Amino acid sequence: MRGLTKLGVLSLGLAAFLQPACSKDDEPTSHSGKERLQCDGVNTVSAETRLLTRVQYDNTIRDLLGLDLRLAQDLFPLENTANGFSNNARAHQASPLGIEKYLEAAEVLSSELTADELAAFVPCELSTADEACAGDFIAQFGKRAFRRPLTDAEASGLLKVFQNSSPKYGPEEALRLVFQALLQSPQFLYRPESISVATAETGAVQLGSYEMASRLSYFLWNTTPDAVLFEAADNDELRTAEQIEAQARRMLADPRAREVALDFNRQWLGLDRLDSVVREETPGVEAPVSLNQMQLPGSWRESMERFLGEVVFDGEGTVHDLFTSPVVYVDAELAKLYGVEAPAEGFARVELDPDERAGLLTQPALLAMFSHPDQSAPIKRGVFVREQILCQPIDPPPPSVDQTPPDPNPNLTTRERFADHTSIPGCIDCHKKIDGIGFGLENYDQLGRFRADEFGIPIDASGQVLEATEERLNGKFNGAVQLSKRLADSAQVQDCIATQWYRYATGRVENDADGCSLQQVHDAFQASGGKLKELLVAITLSDAFRYRRPGSQDGAQ
């Protein structure tokens, strides 16, 4: 087959999407701990045109064509990330290599479709397809590919591809070239929202029903809209809060929403780090069990993913549960490591001692991930809690500071060695925010095991939270369980988790213009008692999700 690359279809519109526009209020701003805002009317933010991620591309192809090839995972460059998220519109943009791979993927998909599979999308016999049939194919399949009806100009341009190709290659090959053109178009690869216009009443641009269908589907499912969303869009029934909420709740009951929650948690918590984790026994400590270093990273990751899936989608699904549940999932390798009965196969749900385990911070996978190869890492653990759980970023250390961890010493605990290492003048201001949290997790070694002593020396797991924006979080605590219980009912923690989800949903880091939308989301989340699924519904009902600022994306066709 002749590739469509020579036709230059992709280049016709891609350049317009490469650099998202900035406005003066687009600088990131943290809203955790801010005073309440006075919010009247509709509060809009700039909306940037978003490129499909590799996960979204593969899911879209699966649901659009019925082909589960995972081409994007194999072909496309890794996304650049911002604040840990790969779907950030500023960070994830098309590169020259990426453009080549989009072209290649469309050609591969065109060749992978059998004649019968292609015929399922074409309303006539392939061998006798004429311009009328091609026009119907363009209108019908094009609507699904672009996630909205095509404009007359778009349909005309695609029909010309068929007209120019059919005499030379025959109708079936010409239709395949049209198919390639659709999948190489910026309207497929990106999610432009430029059809709707501002209303006189609000001065804001309310997203049209097709645009809202795409926002809902890519937020809650990471894929293209399904038939129900398309039908609602056809009837312009994705306008009101009630209509949007009904669809969001329907979608959250679908298994694809569970996959999205996993994708969010993977990025928020940085679970990909587990793939390359190597953990060993501390030198001088007799190993109680032999470790399968090849299996442990995968076991830890699966254990964490099962725990998070249960917390979000089973039972009440609250932030309180996230930080207090004593549940751990173990396979034979992890059961051996943590001293519980091994399941006959696969993973088993076990409840560990609630005096030793309480939710996310005591999950073995997280503790192992934020460790050094042969010892725990209180600084890494403290930074993680401060930045990802409290949304209080820590400045990186000066380049001149030696960050090499002190070697294990049988005469000193990890706490004693790191306390000396981090008491250097110039480092204290940051470390007082980090160390008091990290040292409180010292009851867990680099393998995530609970321990009462190190080298025979009793563990000191006392800690202290300083300079949290919520005053009730500040103060001393003893051990991870006490800290977790304090975090479990914290408004600052709820606001931080809501903000992390908001970043994931909008593809942006929040700025001053997001203040009222974030306040809407935070209020609804706290009113629900911290229910995580209610948080996702609240985001879909926020002004930032339903509206955009005039001028952002206008004309991006």
RODO-2510 file (C-alpha; in nm, 4 decimals, decimal comma):
residues 557
     n   res          X          Y          Z
     1     m     0,0000     0,0000     0,0000
     2     r     0,1075     0,3560    -0,0666
     3     g     0,1542     0,5457     0,2589
     4     l    -0,0282     0,8728     0,3024
     5     t     0,2859     1,0490     0,4217
     6     k     0,3457     1,1924     0,0732
     7     l     0,0102     1,3667     0,0825
     8     g     0,1225     1,5761     0,3760
     9     v    -0,2155     1,5514     0,5471
    10     l    -0,0764     1,5677     0,8973
    11     s     0,1375     1,8710     0,8277
    12     l    -0,1616     2,0762     0,7132
    13     g    -0,2835     2,1453     1,0637
    14     l    -0,0386     2,0123     1,3186
    15     a     0,1744     2,3240     1,3512
    16     a    -0,1188     2,5198     1,4891
    17     f    -0,1309     2,2897     1,7893
    18     l     0,2379     2,2693     1,8790
    19     q     0,2624     2,5652     2,1183
    20     p    -0,0295     2,6142     2,3588
    21     a    -0,1072     2,9756     2,4291
    22     c    -0,0121     3,1347     2,7614
    23     s    -0,1813     3,4152     2,9479
    24     k    -0,0478     3,6214     3,2370
    25     d    -0,2403     3,4178     3,4946
    26     d    -0,1093     3,0841     3,3706
    27     e     0,1767     3,0662     3,6202
    28     p     0,1282     2,7730     3,8613
    29     t    -0,0094     2,8701     4,2004
    30     s    -0,0833     2,6523     4,5015
    31     h    -0,4245     2,7071     4,6586
    32     s    -0,3772     2,4768     4,9571
    33     g    -0,4401     2,6798     5,2707
    34     k    -0,5647     2,9915     5,0907
    35     e    -0,8449     3,2020     5,2323
    36     r    -1,1904     3,1521     5,0820
    37     l    -1,2541     3,3327     4,7566
    38     q    -1,5581     3,5364     4,6639
    39     c    -1,6843     3,3586     4,3531
    40     d    -1,9743     3,4967     4,1509
    41     g    -2,1057     3,3827     3,8149
    42     v    -1,9045     3,1530     3,5897
    43     n    -1,5297     3,1540     3,6485
    44     t    -1,3400     3,0506     3,3369
    45     v    -0,9848     2,9363     3,2752
    46     s    -0,7783     2,9002     2,9608
    47     a    -0,8168     2,5605     2,7962
    48     e    -0,5242     2,4234     2,6000
    49     t    -0,5458     2,1802     2,3106
    50     r    -0,4429     1,8390     2,4413
    51     l    -0,2559     1,5700     2,2511
    52     l    -0,3643     1,2121     2,3156
    53     t    -0,1283     1,0257     2,5454
    54     r     0,0008     0,6836     2,4483
    55     v    -0,2554     0,5193     2,6764
    56     q    -0,5364     0,7303     2,5308
    57     y    -0,4290     0,6609     2,1733
    58     d    -0,4195     0,2852     2,2265
    59     n    -0,7520     0,2845     2,4109
    60     t    -0,9092     0,4981     2,1387
    61     i    -0,7914     0,2621     1,8645
    62     r    -0,9217    -0,0336     2,0639
    63     d    -1,2667     0,1196     2,1048
    64     l    -1,2807     0,2783     1,7595
    65     l    -1,1541    -0,0133     1,5517
    66     g    -1,1669    -0,3156     1,7795
    67     l    -0,7883    -0,3565     1,7454
    68     d    -0,5958    -0,3990     2,0709
    69     l    -0,2462    -0,3581     1,9244
    70     r    -0,0871    -0,1201     2,1785
    71     l     0,0954     0,0551     1,8953
    72     a     0,1506     0,3769     2,0868
    73     q     0,3220     0,1959     2,3723
    74     d     0,5624     0,0386     2,1239
    75     l     0,6090     0,3221     1,8724
    76     f     0,5485     0,6632     2,0267
    77     p     0,8059     0,8575     2,2304
    78     l     0,7558     0,8720     2,6059
    79     e     0,5533     1,1719     2,7150
    80     n     0,7231     1,4583     2,8941
    81     t     0,5657     1,5060     3,2347
    82     a     0,4755     1,7992     3,4573
    83     n     0,4113     1,7486     3,8279
    84     g     0,4354     1,3777     3,7572
    85     f     0,1525     1,3660     3,5017
    86     s     0,2024     1,2625     3,1396
    87     n    -0,1160     1,4309     3,0122
    88     n    -0,0075     1,7884     3,0859
    89     a    -0,0800     1,9941     2,7728
    90     r     0,2311     2,2102     2,8072
    91     a     0,4685     1,9188     2,8589
    92     h     0,3161     1,6630     2,6218
    93     q     0,3448     1,8065     2,2714
    94     a     0,4173     1,6636     1,9299
    95     s     0,7846     1,6242     1,8436
    96     p     0,9346     1,5595     1,4977
    97     l     0,9903     1,1969     1,5977
    98     g     0,6375     1,1757     1,7325
    99     i     0,4926     1,3056     1,4060
   100     e     0,6801     1,0365     1,2151
   101     k     0,5404     0,7732     1,4487
   102     y     0,1815     0,9024     1,4147
   103     l     0,2161     0,8636     1,0387
   104     e     0,3645     0,5175     1,0785
   105     a     0,0929     0,4076     1,3209
   106     a    -0,1845     0,5115     1,0817
   107     e    -0,0211     0,3121     0,8025
   108     v     0,0174     0,0075     1,0278
   109     l    -0,3457     0,0287     1,1377
   110     s    -0,4630     0,0616     0,7790
   111     s    -0,2694    -0,2479     0,6802
   112     e    -0,3818    -0,4444     0,9877
   113     l    -0,7501    -0,4003     0,9033
   114     t    -0,8711    -0,6957     0,6992
   115     a    -1,1074    -0,6330     0,4112
   116     d    -1,3955    -0,7600     0,6241
   117     e    -1,2986    -0,5314     0,9143
   118     l    -1,2758    -0,2295     0,6854
   119     a    -1,6048    -0,3247     0,5205
   120     a    -1,7762    -0,3000     0,8596
   121     f    -1,7209     0,0780     0,8456
   122     v    -1,8072     0,1254     0,4767
   123     p    -2,1756     0,1375     0,3724
   124     c    -2,1188    -0,0366     0,0354
   125     e    -1,9118    -0,3055    -0,1333
   126     l    -1,5428    -0,2171    -0,1096
   127     s    -1,4676    -0,3201    -0,4648
   128     t    -1,7375    -0,0952    -0,6109
   129     a    -1,7202     0,2012    -0,3739
   130     d    -1,7931     0,5297    -0,5492
   131     e    -1,7809     0,8931    -0,4380
   132     a    -2,1238     0,8752    -0,2747
   133     c    -2,0215     0,5731    -0,0695
   134     a    -1,6888     0,7332     0,0192
   135     g    -1,8748     1,0455     0,1296
   136     d    -2,0967     0,8400     0,3599
   137     f    -1,7917     0,6616     0,5023
   138     i    -1,6190     0,9934     0,5647
   139     a    -1,9239     1,1368     0,7405
   140     q    -1,9923     0,8309     0,9561
   141     f    -1,6446     0,7071     1,0442
   142     g    -1,5053     1,0603     1,0450
   143     k    -1,7531     1,1613     1,3130
   144     r    -1,6309     0,8821     1,5371
   145     a    -1,2649     0,9553     1,4655
   146     f    -1,2943     1,3324     1,5207
   147     r    -1,5488     1,2822     1,8026
   148     r    -1,7852     1,5308     1,6372
   149     p    -1,9477     1,5822     1,2951
   150     l    -1,7017     1,6901     1,0282
   151     t    -1,7168     2,0367     0,8795
   152     d    -1,7949     2,0694     0,5089
   153     a    -1,4331     2,1678     0,4411
   154     e    -1,2993     1,8633     0,6257
   155     a    -1,5347     1,6261     0,4450
   156     s    -1,4499     1,7839     0,1097
   157     g    -1,0758     1,7532     0,1683
   158     l    -1,1044     1,3871     0,2632
   159     l    -1,3255     1,3146    -0,0360
   160     k    -1,0525     1,4577    -0,2586
   161     v    -0,8127     1,1997    -0,1144
   162     f    -1,0522     0,9302    -0,2363
   163     q    -1,1084     1,0978    -0,5735
   164     n    -0,7355     1,1367    -0,6387
   165     s    -0,6466     0,7846    -0,5256
   166     s    -0,9273     0,5644    -0,6544
   167     p    -0,8392     0,5753    -1,0270
   168     k    -0,4791     0,4747    -0,9545
   169     y    -0,5141     0,2278    -0,6659
   170     g    -0,8777     0,1184    -0,6799
   171     p    -1,1647     0,1986    -0,4416
   172     e    -1,0554    -0,0216    -0,1488
   173     e    -0,7028     0,1200    -0,1394
   174     a    -0,8447     0,4707    -0,1781
   175     l    -1,0707     0,4138     0,1231
   176     r    -0,7706     0,2922     0,3212
   177     l    -0,5907     0,6155     0,2338
   178     v    -0,8898     0,8141     0,3588
   179     f    -0,8771     0,6015     0,6741
   180     q    -0,5092     0,6907     0,7151
   181     a    -0,5825     1,0583     0,6606
   182     l    -0,8407     1,0553     0,9375
   183     l    -0,6024     0,8896     1,1844
   184     q    -0,3184     1,1258     1,0895
   185     s    -0,5296     1,4376     1,1333
   186     p    -0,4698     1,6745     1,4257
   187     q    -0,8453     1,6532     1,4837
   188     f    -0,7955     1,2880     1,5790
   189     l    -0,4587     1,3114     1,7524
   190     y    -0,5545     1,6188     1,9528
   191     r    -0,8698     1,7165     2,1382
   192     p    -0,9483     2,0659     2,0078
   193     e    -1,2450     2,2501     2,1596
   194     s    -1,3065     2,5359     1,9196
   195     i    -1,6639     2,4884     1,8002
   196     s    -1,8524     2,6599     2,0830
   197     v    -1,8702     3,0368     2,1262
   198     a    -1,9081     3,2659     2,4260
   199     t    -2,2567     3,3459     2,5506
   200     a    -2,3685     3,7035     2,6043
   201     e    -2,5020     3,6208     2,9520
   202     t    -2,1732     3,4996     3,1027
   203     g    -1,9014     3,5973     2,8578
   204     a    -1,7783     3,2405     2,8995
   205     v    -1,7615     2,9626     2,6435
   206     q    -1,9750     2,6704     2,7551
   207     l    -1,8483     2,3534     2,5950
   208     g    -2,0802     2,2013     2,3391
   209     s    -2,2154     1,8532     2,3914
   210     y    -1,9603     1,6861     2,1612
   211     e    -1,6758     1,8643     2,3374
   212     m    -1,8177     1,7669     2,6753
   213     a    -1,8522     1,4058     2,5624
   214     s    -1,4805     1,4017     2,4838
   215     r    -1,3854     1,5694     2,8104
   216     l    -1,5867     1,3167     3,0080
   217     s    -1,4620     1,0145     2,8168
   218     y    -1,0940     1,1050     2,8247
   219     f    -1,1070     1,2081     3,1913
   220     l    -1,3046     0,9131     3,3286
   221     w    -1,2122     0,6422     3,0739
   222     n    -0,8986     0,7608     2,8895
   223     t    -1,0663     0,6777     2,5600
   224     t    -1,3095     0,7998     2,2958
   225     p    -1,6799     0,8523     2,3772
   226     d    -1,9031     0,5462     2,3690
   227     a    -2,2376     0,5159     2,1893
   228     v    -2,4293     0,6523     2,4890
   229     l    -2,2182     0,9674     2,5022
   230     f    -2,2451     1,0127     2,1250
   231     e    -2,6228     0,9810     2,1453
   232     a    -2,6344     1,2378     2,4251
   233     a    -2,4149     1,4697     2,2182
   234     d    -2,6318     1,4184     1,9089
   235     n    -2,9300     1,5326     2,1161
   236     d    -2,7337     1,8184     2,2775
   237     e    -2,7916     1,6621     2,6192
   238     l    -2,4544     1,7321     2,7785
   239     r    -2,5198     2,0913     2,8739
   240     t    -2,6744     2,0994     3,2192
   241     a    -2,5104     1,9974     3,5446
   242     e    -2,7744     1,7279     3,5889
   243     q    -2,7022     1,5779     3,2461
   244     i    -2,3273     1,5798     3,3031
   245     e    -2,3562     1,4320     3,6513
   246     a    -2,5773     1,1480     3,5284
   247     q    -2,3210     1,0538     3,2637
   248     a    -2,0299     1,0819     3,5075
   249     r    -2,1968     0,8465     3,7549
   250     r    -2,2780     0,5996     3,4781
   251     m    -1,9196     0,6068     3,3605
   252     l    -1,7751     0,5573     3,7085
   253     a    -1,9614     0,2262     3,7273
   254     d    -1,7712     0,1023     3,4204
   255     p    -1,4459    -0,0975     3,4634
   256     r    -1,2656     0,1593     3,2478
   257     a    -1,2996     0,4117     3,5308
   258     r    -1,1067     0,1752     3,7545
   259     e    -0,8275     0,1733     3,4961
   260     v    -0,8214     0,5541     3,4972
   261     a    -0,7945     0,5620     3,8762
   262     l    -0,5028     0,3225     3,8465
   263     d    -0,3415     0,5446     3,5806
   264     f    -0,3814     0,8484     3,8075
   265     n    -0,2417     0,6699     4,1123
   266     r     0,0475     0,5309     3,9092
   267     q     0,1510     0,8829     3,8128
   268     w     0,0621     1,0611     4,1377
   269     l     0,2566     0,8106     4,3472
   270     g     0,5283     0,7440     4,0901
   271     l     0,4676     0,3692     4,0843
   272     d     0,6734     0,3241     3,7683
   273     r     0,9776     0,3563     3,9936
   274     l     0,9001     0,0089     4,1222
   275     d     0,9930    -0,1443     3,7877
   276     s     1,3611    -0,0750     3,8482
   277     v     1,3751    -0,1170     4,2263
   278     v     1,6487    -0,3410     4,3654
   279     r     1,6414    -0,3972     4,7397
   280     e     1,8864    -0,5960     4,9478
   281     e     1,9298    -0,6902     5,3097
   282     t     2,1270    -0,4393     5,5153
   283     p     2,4945    -0,5399     5,5377
   284     g     2,5579    -0,7253     5,8613
   285     v     2,1932    -0,8291     5,9017
   286     e     2,1132    -1,1973     5,8643
   287     a     1,8465    -1,2458     5,5970
   288     p     1,5370    -1,4190     5,7424
   289     v     1,4246    -1,5252     5,3937
   290     s     1,5831    -1,5453     5,0512
   291     l     1,4669    -1,2718     4,8135
   292     n     1,3637    -1,3154     4,4509
   293     q     1,4906    -0,9839     4,3152
   294     m     1,3384    -1,0505     3,9740
   295     q     0,9881    -1,0993     4,1129
   296     l     0,9738    -0,8467     4,3964
   297     p     0,9196    -0,5263     4,1917
   298     g     0,6247    -0,6767     4,0033
   299     s     0,4789    -0,8209     4,3227
   300     w     0,5052    -0,4897     4,5038
   301     r     0,3400    -0,3063     4,2174
   302     e     0,0529    -0,5532     4,1850
   303     s     0,0022    -0,5425     4,5611
   304     m    -0,0194    -0,1631     4,5614
   305     e    -0,2511    -0,1511     4,2603
   306     r    -0,4906    -0,3991     4,4191
   307     f    -0,4939    -0,2012     4,7431
   308     l    -0,5658     0,1266     4,5634
   309     g    -0,8378    -0,0326     4,3510
   310     e    -1,0103    -0,1606     4,6635
   311     v    -0,9882     0,1719     4,8446
   312     v    -1,1253     0,3801     4,5574
   313     f    -1,3936     0,1505     4,4170
   314     d    -1,4927    -0,0955     4,6882
   315     g    -1,6694     0,0002     5,0087
   316     e    -1,6946     0,3681     5,1017
   317     g    -1,3877     0,4685     4,9016
   318     t    -1,2812     0,7558     5,1259
   319     v    -0,9583     0,9374     5,2005
   320     h    -0,9997     0,8088     5,5564
   321     d    -0,9879     0,4514     5,4249
   322     l    -0,6883     0,5357     5,2078
   323     f    -0,4849     0,6272     5,5156
   324     t    -0,6187     0,3815     5,7737
   325     s    -0,6886     0,0473     5,6041
   326     p    -0,4648    -0,2336     5,7394
   327     v    -0,5166    -0,4338     5,4181
   328     v    -0,2217    -0,5600     5,2157
   329     y    -0,2314    -0,7880     4,9105
   330     v     0,0331    -1,0607     4,9032
   331     d     0,1483    -1,3322     4,6676
   332     a     0,3774    -1,6171     4,7691
   333     e     0,6885    -1,3974     4,7543
   334     l     0,5428    -1,1118     4,9594
   335     a     0,3788    -1,3497     5,2070
   336     k     0,7206    -1,4994     5,2762
   337     l     0,8684    -1,1525     5,3189
   338     y     0,6030    -1,0253     5,5599
   339     g     0,5475    -1,3452     5,7551
   340     v     0,1884    -1,4291     5,6587
   341     e     0,0324    -1,7384     5,5061
   342     a     0,0965    -1,7627     5,1335
   343     p    -0,1979    -1,7978     4,8943
   344     a    -0,2203    -2,1111     4,6829
   345     e    -0,1959    -1,8923     4,3721
   346     g    -0,2088    -1,5288     4,2723
   347     f    -0,2700    -1,2631     4,5359
   348     a    -0,4623    -1,2789     4,8610
   349     r    -0,6098    -0,9978     5,0682
   350     v    -0,4785    -0,9981     5,4245
   351     e    -0,5313    -0,7628     5,7157
   352     l    -0,2121    -0,6977     5,9075
   353     d    -0,1750    -0,5739     6,2643
   354     p    -0,3505    -0,2326     6,2773
   355     d    -0,0866    -0,1172     6,5249
   356     e     0,1709    -0,1678     6,2492
   357     r    -0,0178    -0,0948     5,9259
   358     a    -0,2488     0,1921     5,8401
   359     g    -0,3158     0,2699     5,4780
   360     l    -0,1059     0,4177     5,2024
   361     l     0,1990     0,5256     5,4020
   362     t     0,2517     0,1746     5,5388
   363     q     0,2019    -0,0113     5,2134
   364     p     0,5157    -0,2226     5,1600
   365     a     0,5460    -0,1123     4,7971
   366     l     0,5545     0,2573     4,8865
   367     l     0,8049     0,2046     5,1664
   368     a     1,0300    -0,0049     4,9426
   369     m     1,0032     0,2471     4,6611
   370     f     1,1168     0,5342     4,8842
   371     s     1,4239     0,3599     5,0196
   372     h     1,7863     0,3109     4,9318
   373     p     1,8968    -0,0316     4,8072
   374     d     2,0229    -0,1488     5,1473
   375     q     1,8562     0,0869     5,3964
   376     s     1,5493     0,3005     5,4484
   377     a     1,5423     0,6586     5,3167
   378     p     1,3764     0,8947     5,5654
   379     i     1,4478     1,1986     5,3496
   380     k     1,2848     1,0475     5,0389
   381     r     0,9848     0,9435     5,2448
   382     g     0,9507     1,2844     5,4055
   383     v     0,9714     1,4644     5,0714
   384     f     0,7062     1,2332     4,9267
   385     v     0,4580     1,3078     5,2056
   386     r     0,5279     1,6797     5,2000
   387     e     0,4926     1,7162     4,8221
   388     q     0,2399     1,4527     4,7150
   389     i     0,0169     1,4281     5,0236
   390     l     0,0338     1,7854     5,1568
   391     c     0,1000     1,9678     4,8254
   392     q     0,3873     2,1662     4,9753
   393     p     0,6800     2,1547     4,7294
   394     i     1,0331     2,1347     4,8662
   395     d     1,3127     2,3221     4,6907
   396     p     1,5854     2,0952     4,5521
   397     p     1,9143     2,0959     4,7456
   398     p     2,1959     2,3202     4,6210
   399     p     2,4143     2,1507     4,3571
   400     s     2,7123     2,1626     4,5927
   401     v     2,5429     1,9444     4,8549
   402     d     2,6571     1,5817     4,8633
   403     q     2,3404     1,3700     4,8514
   404     t     2,5152     1,0357     4,8971
   405     p     2,3418     0,8528     5,1828
   406     p     2,5604     0,7556     5,4785
   407     d     2,6647     0,3918     5,4815
   408     p     2,4910     0,1544     5,7230
   409     n     2,6686     0,1423     6,0586
   410     p     2,5948    -0,1333     6,3128
   411     n     2,6551     0,1154     6,5945
   412     l     2,4023     0,3722     6,4717
   413     t     2,0414     0,3600     6,3568
   414     t     1,9420     0,5102     6,0230
   415     r     1,7850     0,7999     6,2088
   416     e     2,1074     0,8776     6,3925
   417     r     2,3143     0,8629     6,0752
   418     f     2,0778     1,0801     5,8698
   419     a     2,0217     1,3301     6,1499
   420     d     2,3942     1,4005     6,1512
   421     h     2,4009     1,4091     5,7697
   422     t     2,1245     1,6704     5,7454
   423     s     2,2173     1,9077     6,0273
   424     i     2,4490     2,1061     5,8000
   425     p     2,3905     2,4851     5,8107
   426     g     2,1968     2,5906     5,5025
   427     c     2,0108     2,2586     5,4887
   428     i     1,8225     2,2832     5,8156
   429     d     1,5347     2,5036     5,6930
   430     c     1,4200     2,2447     5,4404
   431     h     1,5080     1,9380     5,6424
   432     k     1,3036     2,0452     5,9414
   433     k     0,9978     2,0096     5,7144
   434     i     1,1147     1,6720     5,5832
   435     d     1,2980     1,4836     5,8545
   436     g     1,0289     1,4983     6,1208
   437     i     0,7952     1,3154     5,8828
   438     g     1,0495     1,0735     5,7371
   439     f     1,1882     0,9673     6,0743
   440     g     0,8343     0,8824     6,1826
   441     l     0,8355     0,6032     5,9211
   442     e     1,1534     0,4383     6,0517
   443     n     0,9647     0,1329     6,1795
   444     y     0,9839     0,0066     5,8177
   445     d     1,2994    -0,1086     5,6441
   446     q     1,3956    -0,0900     5,2773
   447     l     1,1809    -0,3960     5,2028
   448     g     0,8714    -0,2505     5,3664
   449     r     0,8934    -0,4846     5,6659
   450     f     0,7944    -0,3667     6,0101
   451     r     1,0818    -0,3562     6,2573
   452     a     1,1085    -0,2618     6,6228
   453     d     1,4874    -0,2364     6,6250
   454     e     1,7836    -0,1891     6,3929
   455     f     2,1126    -0,3655     6,4692
   456     g     1,9553    -0,4485     6,8062
   457     i     1,9037    -0,0796     6,8814
   458     p     1,5376     0,0171     6,9489
   459     i     1,3846     0,2248     6,6694
   460     d     1,2913     0,5835     6,7538
   461     a     0,9888     0,6527     6,5312
   462     s     0,8860     0,9770     6,6957
   463     g     0,8190     1,2525     6,4475
   464     q     0,6839     1,6000     6,4034
   465     v     0,4911     1,7870     6,1347
   466     l     0,5918     2,1506     6,1009
   467     e     0,4533     2,4328     5,8862
   468     a     0,1519     2,2505     5,7454
   469     t    -0,1060     2,5001     5,6236
   470     e    -0,3722     2,3249     5,8322
   471     e    -0,2793     2,3898     6,1932
   472     r    -0,4263     2,0669     6,3311
   473     l    -0,1731     1,8682     6,1279
   474     n     0,1211     2,0294     6,3033
   475     g     0,2731     1,8727     6,6109
   476     k     0,4444     1,5617     6,7359
   477     f     0,3415     1,2034     6,6619
   478     n     0,4842     0,8590     6,7252
   479     g     0,5058     0,6257     6,4297
   480     a     0,3412     0,5912     6,0915
   481     v     0,0044     0,4759     6,2252
   482     q    -0,0399     0,7913     6,4331
   483     l     0,0677     1,0073     6,1410
   484     s    -0,1669     0,8260     5,9046
   485     k    -0,4637     0,8748     6,1358
   486     r    -0,3878     1,2458     6,1509
   487     l    -0,3669     1,2668     5,7724
   488     a    -0,6834     1,0585     5,7256
   489     d    -0,9186     1,3334     5,8431
   490     s    -0,7187     1,6345     5,7312
   491     a    -0,8784     1,9031     5,5153
   492     q    -0,5345     1,9888     5,3743
   493     v    -0,4798     1,6294     5,2658
   494     q    -0,8251     1,6152     5,1060
   495     d    -0,7580     1,9431     4,9269
   496     c    -0,4208     1,8154     4,8053
   497     i    -0,5647     1,4921     4,6664
   498     a    -0,8426     1,6920     4,5009
   499     t    -0,5844     1,9268     4,3503
   500     q    -0,3808     1,6344     4,2170
   501     w    -0,6922     1,4906     4,0494
   502     y    -0,7795     1,8377     3,9150
   503     r    -0,4362     1,8598     3,7507
   504     y    -0,4882     1,5179     3,5974
   505     a    -0,8379     1,6089     3,4719
   506     t    -0,7516     1,9483     3,3237
   507     g    -0,4039     1,8670     3,1930
   508     r    -0,2642     2,1758     3,3633
   509     v    -0,1010     2,2943     3,6826
   510     e    -0,3486     2,5187     3,8592
   511     n    -0,3074     2,8966     3,8580
   512     d    -0,4877     3,1951     4,0088
   513     a    -0,7724     3,1661     3,7570
   514     d    -0,8480     2,8161     3,8891
   515     g    -0,9159     2,9381     4,2413
   516     c    -1,2954     2,9339     4,2260
   517     s    -1,3156     2,6023     4,0417
   518     l    -1,0788     2,4427     4,2916
   519     q    -1,2863     2,5843     4,5739
   520     q    -1,5980     2,4264     4,4205
   521     v    -1,4210     2,0910     4,3989
   522     h    -1,2706     2,1093     4,7481
   523     d    -1,6045     2,2039     4,9039
   524     a    -1,7925     1,9221     4,7322
   525     f    -1,5226     1,6687     4,8205
   526     q    -1,5231     1,7620     5,1871
   527     a    -1,9045     1,7690     5,1969
   528     s    -1,9041     1,4095     5,0701
   529     g    -1,6880     1,2969     5,3591
   530     g    -1,3853     1,2588     5,1353
   531     k    -1,5385     1,0017     4,8994
   532     l    -1,3029     0,9657     4,6062
   533     k    -1,5674     0,8887     4,3429
   534     e    -1,7623     1,1961     4,4543
   535     l    -1,4452     1,3962     4,3957
   536     l    -1,4396     1,2872     4,0318
   537     v    -1,8049     1,3834     3,9884
   538     a    -1,7342     1,7214     4,1474
   539     i    -1,4537     1,7894     3,9002
   540     t    -1,6864     1,7251     3,6038
   541     l    -1,9308     1,9805     3,7477
   542     s    -1,6728     2,2526     3,8100
   543     d    -1,6640     2,5691     3,5998
   544     a    -1,3176     2,4770     3,4720
   545     f    -1,4498     2,1487     3,3316
   546     r    -1,7718     2,2844     3,1776
   547     y    -1,6479     2,6187     3,0408
   548     r    -1,3415     2,7778     2,8899
   549     r    -1,2199     3,1318     2,8525
   550     p    -1,2951     3,3078     2,5203
   551     g    -0,9881     3,3128     2,2997
   552     s    -0,8367     2,9888     2,4275
   553     q    -0,8502     2,7378     2,1412
   554     d    -1,0689     2,9660     1,9262
   555     g    -0,9863     2,8975     1,5636
   556     a    -0,7869     2,5807     1,6370
   557     q    -0,9462     2,3821     1,3567
***
